[in-house]
Amino acid sequence: MGFGQAITAGFTNYFNFKDRSTRSAYWYFILFLFLASIVAAVVDLALFEPKIIGPISGIFSLATFIPSLALAVRRLHDIDRSGWWVLLWLIPIIGAIILIVWACQPTAPQPNRYGPPPAA
């Protein structure tokens, strides 16, 4: 899956918390979030007074929170883990490290309890 396809899939499956998502779809969407956040921060600095978070960054974060959460859950499903494991983000440092390691694991090629393997 390419960069543009991953972004489209991320927003198309806005509230889809039940299927599976490939590693490339996940990481391309994360890359999109990172790059777009930088652009939003630069626009905020150019248009508004320097603050912790500007209005453009805030709107972007709110608009992408649910799709990124859904994508994280689908990525966990792809490695046959419950979506509730996403709550590990609440544990400082250790939780994030565990989730990053799991997100780097390859797609399970066989069907699991969350469905057949996603199309590449």
GUPA-966958 format. One record per atom (N, C-alpha, C): atom name; x, y, z; residue in three letters; chain. Coordinates in pm, whole numbers, plus 50000, padded with zeros to 5 digits. Atoms other than C-alpha are relative to their C-alpha. Layout:
N
<r name="CA" east="X" north="Y" up="Z" resn="ala" chain="A"/>
...
This chain:
120
<r name="N" east="50085" north="49883" up="50000" resn="met" chain="A"/>
<r name="CA" east="50000" north="50000" up="50000" resn="met" chain="A"/>
<r name="C" east="50090" north="50123" up="50000" resn="met" chain="A"/>
<r name="N" east="49922" north="49879" up="50012" resn="gly" chain="A"/>
<r name="CA" east="50134" north="50339" up="49903" resn="gly" chain="A"/>
<r name="C" east="49955" north="50108" up="50097" resn="gly" chain="A"/>
<r name="N" east="50025" north="49889" up="49908" resn="phe" chain="A"/>
<r name="CA" east="50137" north="50668" up="50091" resn="phe" chain="A"/>
<r name="C" east="49859" north="50057" up="49983" resn="phe" chain="A"/>
<r name="N" east="50133" north="49944" up="50025" resn="gly" chain="A"/>
<r name="CA" east="49825" north="50813" up="49926" resn="gly" chain="A"/>
<r name="C" east="49888" north="49903" up="50033" resn="gly" chain="A"/>
<r name="N" east="50101" north="50102" up="49970" resn="gln" chain="A"/>
<r name="CA" east="49633" north="50487" up="49954" resn="gln" chain="A"/>
<r name="C" east="49982" north="49984" up="50151" resn="gln" chain="A"/>
<r name="N" east="50008" north="50015" up="49854" resn="ala" chain="A"/>
<r name="CA" east="49717" north="50465" up="50326" resn="ala" chain="A"/>
<r name="C" east="49921" north="50115" up="50062" resn="ala" chain="A"/>
<r name="N" east="50075" north="49885" up="49948" resn="ile" chain="A"/>
<r name="CA" east="49584" north="50815" up="50390" resn="ile" chain="A"/>
<r name="C" east="49852" north="49986" up="49968" resn="ile" chain="A"/>
<r name="N" east="50140" north="50021" up="50039" resn="thr" chain="A"/>
<r name="CA" east="49267" north="50741" up="50194" resn="thr" chain="A"/>
<r name="C" east="49935" north="49891" up="50083" resn="thr" chain="A"/>
<r name="N" east="50054" north="50110" up="49920" resn="ala" chain="A"/>
<r name="CA" east="49219" north="50411" up="50376" resn="ala" chain="A"/>
<r name="C" east="49979" north="50041" up="50145" resn="ala" chain="A"/>
<r name="N" east="50013" north="49954" up="49862" resn="gly" chain="A"/>
<r name="CA" east="49277" north="50578" up="50712" resn="gly" chain="A"/>
<r name="C" east="49875" north="50083" up="50022" resn="gly" chain="A"/>
<r name="N" east="50120" north="49917" up="49985" resn="phe" chain="A"/>
<r name="CA" east="49002" north="50833" up="50654" resn="phe" chain="A"/>
<r name="C" east="49873" north="49929" up="49953" resn="phe" chain="A"/>
<r name="N" east="50118" north="50076" up="50044" resn="thr" chain="A"/>
<r name="CA" east="48771" north="50592" up="50470" resn="thr" chain="A"/>
<r name="C" east="49948" north="49911" up="50112" resn="thr" chain="A"/>
<r name="N" east="50036" north="50088" up="49887" resn="asn" chain="A"/>
<r name="CA" east="48773" north="50359" up="50771" resn="asn" chain="A"/>
<r name="C" east="49997" north="50077" up="50131" resn="asn" chain="A"/>
<r name="N" east="49999" north="49906" up="49887" resn="tyr" chain="A"/>
<r name="CA" east="48713" north="50649" up="51011" resn="tyr" chain="A"/>
<r name="C" east="49956" north="49935" up="50131" resn="tyr" chain="A"/>
<r name="N" east="50052" north="50062" up="49879" resn="phe" chain="A"/>
<r name="CA" east="48507" north="50448" up="51261" resn="phe" chain="A"/>
<r name="C" east="50007" north="49848" up="49997" resn="phe" chain="A"/>
<r name="N" east="49988" north="50145" up="50012" resn="asn" chain="A"/>
<r name="CA" east="48615" north="50096" up="51167" resn="asn" chain="A"/>
<r name="C" east="50099" north="49949" up="50105" resn="asn" chain="A"/>
<r name="N" east="49919" north="50053" up="49892" resn="phe" chain="A"/>
<r name="CA" east="48740" north="49930" up="51485" resn="phe" chain="A"/>
<r name="C" east="50002" north="49847" up="50001" resn="phe" chain="A"/>
<r name="N" east="50015" north="50146" up="49994" resn="lys" chain="A"/>
<r name="CA" east="48682" north="49569" up="51382" resn="lys" chain="A"/>
<r name="C" east="50084" north="49923" up="49899" resn="lys" chain="A"/>
<r name="N" east="49924" north="50073" up="50101" resn="asp" chain="A"/>
<r name="CA" east="48897" north="49480" up="51078" resn="asp" chain="A"/>
<r name="C" east="50149" north="50000" up="50032" resn="asp" chain="A"/>
<r name="N" east="49855" north="50005" up="49986" resn="arg" chain="A"/>
<r name="CA" east="49272" north="49450" up="51021" resn="arg" chain="A"/>
<r name="C" east="50063" north="50103" up="49907" resn="arg" chain="A"/>
<r name="N" east="49928" north="49902" up="50081" resn="ser" chain="A"/>
<r name="CA" east="49529" north="49695" up="50881" resn="ser" chain="A"/>
<r name="C" east="50146" north="49958" up="49989" resn="ser" chain="A"/>
<r name="N" east="49862" north="50042" up="50023" resn="thr" chain="A"/>
<r name="CA" east="49869" north="49627" up="50728" resn="thr" chain="A"/>
<r name="C" east="50099" north="50095" up="50068" resn="thr" chain="A"/>
<r name="N" east="49893" north="49921" up="49941" resn="arg" chain="A"/>
<r name="CA" east="50197" north="49752" up="50867" resn="arg" chain="A"/>
<r name="C" east="50027" north="50125" up="49917" resn="arg" chain="A"/>
<r name="N" east="49971" north="49884" up="50085" resn="ser" chain="A"/>
<r name="CA" east="50256" north="49978" up="50567" resn="ser" chain="A"/>
<r name="C" east="49889" north="50105" up="50010" resn="ser" chain="A"/>
<r name="N" east="50111" north="49904" up="49987" resn="ala" chain="A"/>
<r name="CA" east="49909" north="50135" up="50595" resn="ala" chain="A"/>
<r name="C" east="50012" north="50078" up="50131" resn="ala" chain="A"/>
<r name="N" east="49985" north="49936" up="49869" resn="tyr" chain="A"/>
<r name="CA" east="49972" north="50208" up="50962" resn="tyr" chain="A"/>
<r name="C" east="50112" north="50104" up="49999" resn="tyr" chain="A"/>
<r name="N" east="49884" north="49910" up="49992" resn="trp" chain="A"/>
<r name="CA" east="50318" north="50360" up="50924" resn="trp" chain="A"/>
<r name="C" east="49991" north="50115" up="49901" resn="trp" chain="A"/>
<r name="N" east="50020" north="49888" up="50093" resn="tyr" chain="A"/>
<r name="CA" east="50230" north="50565" up="50615" resn="tyr" chain="A"/>
<r name="C" east="49902" north="50102" up="50058" resn="tyr" chain="A"/>
<r name="N" east="50095" north="49907" up="49938" resn="phe" chain="A"/>
<r name="CA" east="49935" north="50713" up="50804" resn="phe" chain="A"/>
<r name="C" east="50067" north="50076" up="50114" resn="phe" chain="A"/>
<r name="N" east="49925" north="49933" up="49893" resn="ile" chain="A"/>
<r name="CA" east="50160" north="50789" up="51101" resn="ile" chain="A"/>
<r name="C" east="50093" north="50105" up="49940" resn="ile" chain="A"/>
<r name="N" east="49914" north="49903" up="50068" resn="leu" chain="A"/>
<r name="CA" east="50404" north="50959" up="50862" resn="leu" chain="A"/>
<r name="C" east="49918" north="50121" up="49954" resn="leu" chain="A"/>
<r name="N" east="50088" north="49890" up="50040" resn="phe" chain="A"/>
<r name="CA" east="50116" north="51165" up="50720" resn="phe" chain="A"/>
<r name="C" east="49964" north="50087" up="50121" resn="phe" chain="A"/>
<r name="N" east="50034" north="49923" up="49880" resn="leu" chain="A"/>
<r name="CA" east="50010" north="51267" up="51073" resn="leu" chain="A"/>
<r name="C" east="50117" north="50085" up="50047" resn="leu" chain="A"/>
<r name="N" east="49881" north="49927" up="49958" resn="phe" chain="A"/>
<r name="CA" east="50365" north="51369" up="51158" resn="phe" chain="A"/>
<r name="C" east="50026" north="50121" up="49910" resn="phe" chain="A"/>
<r name="N" east="49972" north="49892" up="50094" resn="leu" chain="A"/>
<r name="CA" east="50419" north="51575" up="50843" resn="leu" chain="A"/>
<r name="C" east="49891" north="50108" up="50004" resn="leu" chain="A"/>
<r name="N" east="50110" north="49902" up="49995" resn="ala" chain="A"/>
<r name="CA" east="50075" north="51739" up="50857" resn="ala" chain="A"/>
<r name="C" east="50001" north="50077" up="50132" resn="ala" chain="A"/>
<r name="N" east="49989" north="49929" up="49872" resn="ser" chain="A"/>
<r name="CA" east="50128" north="51825" up="51225" resn="ser" chain="A"/>
<r name="C" east="50107" north="50108" up="49995" resn="ser" chain="A"/>
<r name="N" east="49894" north="49900" up="50016" resn="ile" chain="A"/>
<r name="CA" east="50451" north="52003" up="51137" resn="ile" chain="A"/>
<r name="C" east="49948" north="50118" up="49918" resn="ile" chain="A"/>
<r name="N" east="50056" north="49893" up="50084" resn="val" chain="A"/>
<r name="CA" east="50275" north="52198" up="50862" resn="val" chain="A"/>
<r name="C" east="49900" north="50083" up="50079" resn="val" chain="A"/>
<r name="N" east="50099" north="49928" up="49920" resn="ala" chain="A"/>
<r name="CA" east="49989" north="52289" up="51098" resn="ala" chain="A"/>
<r name="C" east="50068" north="50088" up="50104" resn="ala" chain="A"/>
<r name="N" east="49927" north="49920" up="49900" resn="ala" chain="A"/>
<r name="CA" east="50237" north="52408" up="51363" resn="ala" chain="A"/>
<r name="C" east="50066" north="50121" up="49936" resn="ala" chain="A"/>
<r name="N" east="49938" north="49888" up="50070" resn="val" chain="A"/>
<r name="CA" east="50421" north="52624" up="51110" resn="val" chain="A"/>
<r name="C" east="49895" north="50104" up="49963" resn="val" chain="A"/>
<r name="N" east="50109" north="49906" up="50033" resn="val" chain="A"/>
<r name="CA" east="50093" north="52778" up="50993" resn="val" chain="A"/>
<r name="C" east="49953" north="50072" up="50126" resn="val" chain="A"/>
<r name="N" east="50038" north="49937" up="49874" resn="asp" chain="A"/>
<r name="CA" east="49996" north="52842" up="51356" resn="asp" chain="A"/>
<r name="C" east="50100" north="50107" up="50041" resn="asp" chain="A"/>
<r name="N" east="49896" north="49902" up="49963" resn="leu" chain="A"/>
<r name="CA" east="50328" north="53016" up="51421" resn="leu" chain="A"/>
<r name="C" east="49997" north="50122" up="49908" resn="leu" chain="A"/>
<r name="N" east="50002" north="49890" up="50095" resn="ala" chain="A"/>
<r name="CA" east="50291" north="53227" up="51108" resn="ala" chain="A"/>
<r name="C" east="49878" north="50091" up="50018" resn="ala" chain="A"/>
<r name="N" east="50124" north="49923" up="49993" resn="leu" chain="A"/>
<r name="CA" east="49933" north="53336" up="51172" resn="leu" chain="A"/>
<r name="C" east="49962" north="50049" up="50140" resn="leu" chain="A"/>
<r name="N" east="50045" north="49970" up="49864" resn="phe" chain="A"/>
<r name="CA" east="49895" north="53344" up="51550" resn="phe" chain="A"/>
<r name="C" east="50120" north="50018" up="50092" resn="phe" chain="A"/>
<r name="N" east="49894" north="49987" up="49900" resn="glu" chain="A"/>
<r name="CA" east="50095" north="53427" up="51860" resn="glu" chain="A"/>
<r name="C" east="50049" north="49861" up="50041" resn="glu" chain="A"/>
<r name="N" east="49950" north="50131" up="49957" resn="pro" chain="A"/>
<r name="CA" east="50322" north="53147" up="51978" resn="pro" chain="A"/>
<r name="C" east="49930" north="49954" up="50129" resn="pro" chain="A"/>
<r name="N" east="50069" north="50061" up="49885" resn="lys" chain="A"/>
<r name="CA" east="50124" north="52923" up="52213" resn="lys" chain="A"/>
<r name="C" east="50042" north="49855" up="50006" resn="lys" chain="A"/>
<r name="N" east="49968" north="50142" up="49989" resn="ile" chain="A"/>
<r name="CA" east="50152" north="52567" up="52330" resn="ile" chain="A"/>
<r name="C" east="49939" north="49923" up="49883" resn="ile" chain="A"/>
<r name="N" east="50064" north="50060" up="50117" resn="ile" chain="A"/>
<r name="CA" east="49900" north="52457" up="52068" resn="ile" chain="A"/>
<r name="C" east="49909" north="50106" up="49938" resn="ile" chain="A"/>
<r name="N" east="50079" north="49900" up="50070" resn="gly" chain="A"/>
<r name="CA" east="49746" north="52681" up="51807" resn="gly" chain="A"/>
<r name="C" east="49869" north="49943" up="49951" resn="gly" chain="A"/>
<r name="N" east="50132" north="50047" up="50045" resn="pro" chain="A"/>
<r name="CA" east="49397" north="52662" up="51659" resn="pro" chain="A"/>
<r name="C" east="50007" north="49903" up="49882" resn="pro" chain="A"/>
<r name="N" east="49990" north="50091" up="50116" resn="ile" chain="A"/>
<r name="CA" east="49505" north="52494" up="51332" resn="ile" chain="A"/>
<r name="C" east="50046" north="49862" up="50047" resn="ile" chain="A"/>
<r name="N" east="49951" north="50127" up="49947" resn="ser" chain="A"/>
<r name="CA" east="49702" north="52226" up="51518" resn="ser" chain="A"/>
<r name="C" east="49893" north="49930" up="50083" resn="ser" chain="A"/>
<r name="N" east="50107" north="50059" up="49918" resn="gly" chain="A"/>
<r name="CA" east="49414" north="52175" up="51760" resn="gly" chain="A"/>
<r name="C" east="49890" north="49938" up="49916" resn="gly" chain="A"/>
<r name="N" east="50104" north="50053" up="50089" resn="ile" chain="A"/>
<r name="CA" east="49158" north="52131" up="51484" resn="ile" chain="A"/>
<r name="C" east="50049" north="49875" up="49928" resn="ile" chain="A"/>
<r name="N" east="49944" north="50118" up="50067" resn="phe" chain="A"/>
<r name="CA" east="49389" north="51891" up="51298" resn="phe" chain="A"/>
<r name="C" east="50007" north="49881" up="50095" resn="phe" chain="A"/>
<r name="N" east="49991" north="50108" up="49902" resn="ser" chain="A"/>
<r name="CA" east="49447" north="51688" up="51614" resn="ser" chain="A"/>
<r name="C" east="49862" north="49940" up="50030" resn="ser" chain="A"/>
<r name="N" east="50136" north="50048" up="49975" resn="leu" chain="A"/>
<r name="CA" east="49074" north="51665" up="51684" resn="leu" chain="A"/>
<r name="C" east="49946" north="49922" up="49880" resn="leu" chain="A"/>
<r name="N" east="50051" north="50065" up="50122" resn="ala" chain="A"/>
<r name="CA" east="48997" north="51570" up="51322" resn="ala" chain="A"/>
<r name="C" east="50065" north="49865" up="49976" resn="ala" chain="A"/>
<r name="N" east="49929" north="50125" up="50028" resn="thr" chain="A"/>
<r name="CA" east="49255" north="51290" up="51316" resn="thr" chain="A"/>
<r name="C" east="50009" north="49906" up="50120" resn="thr" chain="A"/>
<r name="N" east="49991" north="50085" up="49881" resn="phe" chain="A"/>
<r name="CA" east="49216" north="51148" up="51669" resn="phe" chain="A"/>
<r name="C" east="49929" north="49867" up="49980" resn="phe" chain="A"/>
<r name="N" east="50077" north="50124" up="50018" resn="ile" chain="A"/>
<r name="CA" east="48942" north="50894" up="51589" resn="ile" chain="A"/>
<r name="C" east="50059" north="49912" up="49890" resn="ile" chain="A"/>
<r name="N" east="49941" north="50088" up="50102" resn="pro" chain="A"/>
<r name="CA" east="49095" north="50772" up="51259" resn="pro" chain="A"/>
<r name="C" east="50131" north="49937" up="50045" resn="pro" chain="A"/>
<r name="N" east="49874" north="50059" up="49955" resn="ser" chain="A"/>
<r name="CA" east="49436" north="50725" up="51422" resn="ser" chain="A"/>
<r name="C" east="49978" north="49895" up="50108" resn="ser" chain="A"/>
<r name="N" east="50034" north="50099" up="49899" resn="leu" chain="A"/>
<r name="CA" east="49282" north="50542" up="51717" resn="leu" chain="A"/>
<r name="C" east="49945" north="49873" up="49934" resn="leu" chain="A"/>
<r name="N" east="50056" north="50115" up="50072" resn="ala" chain="A"/>
<r name="CA" east="49081" north="50318" up="51482" resn="ala" chain="A"/>
<r name="C" east="50109" north="49923" up="49926" resn="ala" chain="A"/>
<r name="N" east="49890" north="50065" up="50072" resn="leu" chain="A"/>
<r name="CA" east="49392" north="50248" up="51275" resn="leu" chain="A"/>
<r name="C" east="50090" north="49923" up="50095" resn="leu" chain="A"/>
<r name="N" east="49918" north="50070" up="49901" resn="ala" chain="A"/>
<r name="CA" east="49592" north="50156" up="51587" resn="ala" chain="A"/>
<r name="C" east="49931" north="49871" up="50045" resn="ala" chain="A"/>
<r name="N" east="50075" north="50120" up="49961" resn="val" chain="A"/>
<r name="CA" east="49317" north="49913" up="51691" resn="val" chain="A"/>
<r name="C" east="50005" north="49896" up="49888" resn="val" chain="A"/>
<r name="N" east="49994" north="50095" up="50112" resn="arg" chain="A"/>
<r name="CA" east="49307" north="49757" up="51343" resn="arg" chain="A"/>
<r name="C" east="50140" north="49942" up="49984" resn="arg" chain="A"/>
<r name="N" east="49863" north="50052" up="50008" resn="arg" chain="A"/>
<r name="CA" east="49687" north="49725" up="51347" resn="arg" chain="A"/>
<r name="C" east="50022" north="49894" up="50107" resn="arg" chain="A"/>
<r name="N" east="49990" north="50102" up="49894" resn="leu" chain="A"/>
<r name="CA" east="49667" north="49540" up="51680" resn="leu" chain="A"/>
<r name="C" east="49924" north="49874" up="49961" resn="leu" chain="A"/>
<r name="N" east="50076" north="50116" up="50048" resn="his" chain="A"/>
<r name="CA" east="49400" north="49315" up="51531" resn="his" chain="A"/>
<r name="C" east="50080" north="49920" up="49898" resn="his" chain="A"/>
<r name="N" east="49922" north="50067" up="50103" resn="asp" chain="A"/>
<r name="CA" east="49637" north="49236" up="51245" resn="asp" chain="A"/>
<r name="C" east="50104" north="49906" up="50058" resn="asp" chain="A"/>
<r name="N" east="49904" north="50090" up="49935" resn="ile" chain="A"/>
<r name="CA" east="49886" north="49082" up="51487" resn="ile" chain="A"/>
<r name="C" east="49931" north="49914" up="50106" resn="ile" chain="A"/>
<r name="N" east="50085" north="50085" up="49915" resn="asp" chain="A"/>
<r name="CA" east="49599" north="48900" up="51666" resn="asp" chain="A"/>
<r name="C" east="50003" north="50041" up="50147" resn="asp" chain="A"/>
<r name="N" east="50012" north="49947" up="49864" resn="arg" chain="A"/>
<r name="CA" east="49582" north="49124" up="51972" resn="arg" chain="A"/>
<r name="C" east="49872" north="50082" up="50009" resn="arg" chain="A"/>
<r name="N" east="50122" north="49923" up="49978" resn="ser" chain="A"/>
<r name="CA" east="49277" north="49287" up="52121" resn="ser" chain="A"/>
<r name="C" east="50029" north="50149" up="49983" resn="ser" chain="A"/>
<r name="N" east="49986" north="49855" up="50015" resn="gly" chain="A"/>
<r name="CA" east="49222" north="49653" up="52042" resn="gly" chain="A"/>
<r name="C" east="50013" north="50072" up="50132" resn="gly" chain="A"/>
<r name="N" east="49988" north="49939" up="49867" resn="trp" chain="A"/>
<r name="CA" east="49207" north="49723" up="52414" resn="trp" chain="A"/>
<r name="C" east="50146" north="50021" up="50040" resn="trp" chain="A"/>
<r name="N" east="49858" north="49981" up="49970" resn="trp" chain="A"/>
<r name="CA" east="49587" north="49693" up="52419" resn="trp" chain="A"/>
<r name="C" east="50045" north="50142" up="49966" resn="trp" chain="A"/>
<r name="N" east="49964" north="49862" up="50034" resn="val" chain="A"/>
<r name="CA" east="49591" north="50046" up="52272" resn="val" chain="A"/>
<r name="C" east="50007" north="50086" up="50127" resn="val" chain="A"/>
<r name="N" east="49996" north="49926" up="49874" resn="leu" chain="A"/>
<r name="CA" east="49537" north="50163" up="52631" resn="leu" chain="A"/>
<r name="C" east="50137" north="49997" up="50066" resn="leu" chain="A"/>
<r name="N" east="49862" north="49998" up="49949" resn="leu" chain="A"/>
<r name="CA" east="49904" north="50082" up="52694" resn="leu" chain="A"/>
<r name="C" east="50063" north="50138" up="49984" resn="leu" chain="A"/>
<r name="N" east="49948" north="49864" up="50016" resn="trp" chain="A"/>
<r name="CA" east="49965" north="50440" up="52570" resn="trp" chain="A"/>
<r name="C" east="49991" north="50078" up="50130" resn="trp" chain="A"/>
<r name="N" east="50018" north="49929" up="49874" resn="leu" chain="A"/>
<r name="CA" east="49849" north="50547" up="52915" resn="leu" chain="A"/>
<r name="C" east="50114" north="49974" up="50098" resn="leu" chain="A"/>
<r name="N" east="49884" north="50030" up="49916" resn="ile" chain="A"/>
<r name="CA" east="50159" north="50388" up="53071" resn="ile" chain="A"/>
<r name="C" east="50120" north="50073" up="49940" resn="ile" chain="A"/>
<r name="N" east="49889" north="49921" up="50056" resn="pro" chain="A"/>
<r name="CA" east="50445" north="50635" up="53027" resn="pro" chain="A"/>
<r name="C" east="50118" north="49912" up="49956" resn="pro" chain="A"/>
<r name="N" east="49881" north="50057" up="50063" resn="ile" chain="A"/>
<r name="CA" east="50739" north="50521" up="52809" resn="ile" chain="A"/>
<r name="C" east="49986" north="49851" up="49970" resn="ile" chain="A"/>
<r name="N" east="50006" north="50146" up="50021" resn="ile" chain="A"/>
<r name="CA" east="50700" north="50143" up="52858" resn="ile" chain="A"/>
<r name="C" east="49885" north="49963" up="49908" resn="ile" chain="A"/>
<r name="N" east="50116" north="50030" up="50083" resn="gly" chain="A"/>
<r name="CA" east="50351" north="50132" up="52706" resn="gly" chain="A"/>
<r name="C" east="50023" north="50039" up="49855" resn="gly" chain="A"/>
<r name="N" east="49972" north="49954" up="50137" resn="ala" chain="A"/>
<r name="CA" east="50461" north="50334" up="52403" resn="ala" chain="A"/>
<r name="C" east="50101" north="49909" up="49932" resn="ala" chain="A"/>
<r name="N" east="49899" north="50089" up="50058" resn="ile" chain="A"/>
<r name="CA" east="50765" north="50113" up="52350" resn="ile" chain="A"/>
<r name="C" east="49938" north="49868" up="49958" resn="ile" chain="A"/>
<r name="N" east="50065" north="50128" up="50032" resn="ile" chain="A"/>
<r name="CA" east="50555" north="49796" up="52360" resn="ile" chain="A"/>
<r name="C" east="49913" north="50014" up="49876" resn="ile" chain="A"/>
<r name="N" east="50088" north="49981" up="50116" resn="leu" chain="A"/>
<r name="CA" east="50301" north="49936" up="52113" resn="leu" chain="A"/>
<r name="C" east="50078" north="50025" up="49872" resn="leu" chain="A"/>
<r name="N" east="49917" north="49978" up="50119" resn="ile" chain="A"/>
<r name="CA" east="50573" north="50053" up="51874" resn="ile" chain="A"/>
<r name="C" east="50060" north="49869" up="49952" resn="ile" chain="A"/>
<r name="N" east="49945" north="50130" up="50038" resn="val" chain="A"/>
<r name="CA" east="50735" north="49709" up="51880" resn="val" chain="A"/>
<r name="C" east="49892" north="49915" up="49934" resn="val" chain="A"/>
<r name="N" east="50110" north="50077" up="50058" resn="trp" chain="A"/>
<r name="CA" east="50397" north="49546" up="51812" resn="trp" chain="A"/>
<r name="C" east="49962" north="50055" up="49862" resn="trp" chain="A"/>
<r name="N" east="50037" north="49940" up="50129" resn="ala" chain="A"/>
<r name="CA" east="50323" north="49794" up="51530" resn="ala" chain="A"/>
<r name="C" east="50103" north="49967" up="49891" resn="ala" chain="A"/>
<r name="N" east="49895" north="50035" up="50096" resn="cys" chain="A"/>
<r name="CA" east="50653" north="49693" up="51366" resn="cys" chain="A"/>
<r name="C" east="49996" north="49854" up="49958" resn="cys" chain="A"/>
<r name="N" east="50009" north="50141" up="50036" resn="gln" chain="A"/>
<r name="CA" east="50560" north="49325" up="51355" resn="gln" chain="A"/>
<r name="C" east="49931" north="49984" up="49865" resn="gln" chain="A"/>
<r name="N" east="50063" north="50020" up="50132" resn="pro" chain="A"/>
<r name="CA" east="50468" north="49187" up="51012" resn="pro" chain="A"/>
<r name="C" east="49855" north="49953" up="50013" resn="pro" chain="A"/>
<r name="N" east="50139" north="50045" up="50008" resn="thr" chain="A"/>
<r name="CA" east="50112" north="49113" up="50910" resn="thr" chain="A"/>
<r name="C" east="49995" north="49848" up="50013" resn="thr" chain="A"/>
<r name="N" east="50020" north="50144" up="49987" resn="ala" chain="A"/>
<r name="CA" east="49995" north="48770" up="51018" resn="ala" chain="A"/>
<r name="C" east="49934" north="49951" up="49870" resn="ala" chain="A"/>
<r name="N" east="50051" north="50040" up="50132" resn="pro" chain="A"/>
<r name="CA" east="49942" north="48588" up="50683" resn="pro" chain="A"/>
<r name="C" east="49873" north="49916" up="50004" resn="pro" chain="A"/>
<r name="N" east="50117" north="50087" up="49991" resn="gln" chain="A"/>
<r name="CA" east="49666" north="48358" up="50809" resn="gln" chain="A"/>
<r name="C" east="49882" north="50077" up="50060" resn="gln" chain="A"/>
<r name="N" east="50117" north="49938" up="49938" resn="pro" chain="A"/>
<r name="CA" east="49310" north="48452" up="50902" resn="pro" chain="A"/>
<r name="C" east="50006" north="49984" up="50152" resn="pro" chain="A"/>
<r name="N" east="50008" north="50011" up="49855" resn="asn" chain="A"/>
<r name="CA" east="49258" north="48523" up="51271" resn="asn" chain="A"/>
<r name="C" east="49859" north="50038" up="50044" resn="asn" chain="A"/>
<r name="N" east="50135" north="49972" up="49949" resn="arg" chain="A"/>
<r name="CA" east="48961" north="48605" up="51494" resn="arg" chain="A"/>
<r name="C" east="49946" north="50136" up="49954" resn="arg" chain="A"/>
<r name="N" east="50044" north="49870" up="50049" resn="tyr" chain="A"/>
<r name="CA" east="48948" north="48955" up="51339" resn="tyr" chain="A"/>
<r name="C" east="49979" north="50005" up="49851" resn="tyr" chain="A"/>
<r name="N" east="50029" north="50006" up="50142" resn="gly" chain="A"/>
<r name="CA" east="48913" north="48840" up="50982" resn="gly" chain="A"/>
<r name="C" east="50118" north="49951" up="49919" resn="gly" chain="A"/>
<r name="N" east="49892" north="50044" up="50090" resn="pro" chain="A"/>
<r name="CA" east="49121" north="48747" up="50679" resn="pro" chain="A"/>
<r name="C" east="50110" north="50107" up="49993" resn="pro" chain="A"/>
<r name="N" east="49893" north="49901" up="50013" resn="pro" chain="A"/>
<r name="CA" east="49455" north="48916" up="50612" resn="pro" chain="A"/>
<r name="C" east="49959" north="50113" up="49906" resn="pro" chain="A"/>
<r name="N" east="50038" north="49888" up="50087" resn="pro" chain="A"/>
<r name="CA" east="49414" north="49264" up="50464" resn="pro" chain="A"/>
<r name="C" east="50075" north="49993" up="49868" resn="pro" chain="A"/>
<r name="N" east="49934" north="49995" up="50130" resn="ala" chain="A"/>
<r name="CA" east="49493" north="49316" up="50099" resn="ala" chain="A"/>
<r name="C" east="50115" north="50101" up="50005" resn="ala" chain="A"/>
<r name="N" east="49882" north="49912" up="49996" resn="ala" chain="A"/>
<r name="CA" east="49836" north="49469" up="50047" resn="ala" chain="A"/>
<r name="C" east="49983" north="50116" up="49912" resn="ala" chain="A"/>
